[in-house]
């Protein structure tokens, strides 16, 4: 039903020109492990006893349900923060209740994307190419240096996946689990060339490795200048 609705809403244009309605906040009983797997605590285990990658985390009105081959949903204070239908369908990220990032995949491959910052379209993906747009909606020339606003926009754009690295460990780590982690990132022609931890009071290698891996995949506006920037993250417990 959700996939069909997306087609109806965008039949005259790109699937990314409008965001399908967000799903309702799921109930714990709606979480199902893949066929043949069993649920143990918050995880699903295969017949061989290995994690399938599907997980469920609930904390009052906030939670996370992940299905690598189905609907994944994250919510906070009773409001959906992002959802994705794999391997074919939309991925939508929200900020302040408004779609900030709309993407559409077919068979796991990105087909189109619309990324917004404070309501303005700043980045789009069509026909296999990314384009970064100025305030007039025109592609930005590569001679224009990367600015703090460009870097901050990318950091905000990926905030949900960074939080996911932490949330995934929060249910596994016992005792106090909070702290700051900062990464020094080298960017060349919009591509991340290196990621180095420069502060870590969280002291959890699994979390820092997860975040570093995500940052390596971030895409920045293609600019001729080389940039070195530090991205700080603050994590507070929400069990």
Helices and strands as residue ranges (DSSP letters): H 2-9, G 28-30, E 38-40, E 43-45, E 51-59, E 62-66, E 71-76, E 79-85, E 89-95, E 98-106, E 109-117, E 120-126, E 129-132, H 148-157, H 159-170, E 179-188, E 191-200, H 205-216, E 227-235
